[in-house]
Amino acid sequence: MIRQHVERHLAEPQRQARMALLLDTADEVNMPADPGFRSALVAYLEWGSRLAVINSEPGASAEEDLPMPRWGWGVPGGPYQG
């Protein structure tokens, strides 16, 4: 997934717009409004979107064969915790 963002030159306004779209979509598809669920969802999306911006900067590279991060109810940690 990280490789998909390399050399995309994503900026903070784009990240924020993407977050708004993702959260609007969560409402449209009736994802739970439960505060615990929404907190975990927003944390995961924020973490992932910020990684996308970091990995889209000039000179960033992606390592091959790294595992995809997994969803969890806890606080998002490093990108490769399973």
Secondary structure by P-SEA (a helix, b strand, c coil): cccccccccccaaaaaaaaaaaaaaaaaacccccaaaaaaaaaaaaaaaaaaaaaacccccccccccccccccccccccccc
